[in-house]
Amino acid sequence: MKLAPRFLAVALSLGLAGQALATDLKHWPAEQAKALETMIAANANKGNYAVFDMDNTSYRYDLEESLLPFMENKGLITRETL
């Protein structure tokens, strides 16, 4: 049972390291990286929502599984207006 806490600590450390590198845009073209960094800084910690629609090529689910319920909860769309 002593292995479980160590495994959890390693998993947590790796997860946090991955998050730290999530916005590292050094491999992006400079102009696009700056534009994205500016957008992230302007919208950070405000509850704003970003959607990346990849048509199930990079993500398991597509746009509608996350964006449409979010918009409905915010009152932006209703069943009648779809």
VENSUL-V395895 format. One record per run of one state. SS is the DSSP state (a for helix, b for strand, c for the rest). FROM is the first residue (numbers start at 1). TO is the last residue. Records with the same first field share a line. If there is no record, write none. Layout:
# VENSUL-V395895
SS->FROM-TO ; FROM-TO
This chain:
# VENSUL-V395895
c->1-1 ; 21-29 ; 44-62 ; 66-66 ; 74-82
a->2-20 ; 30-43 ; 63-65 ; 67-73
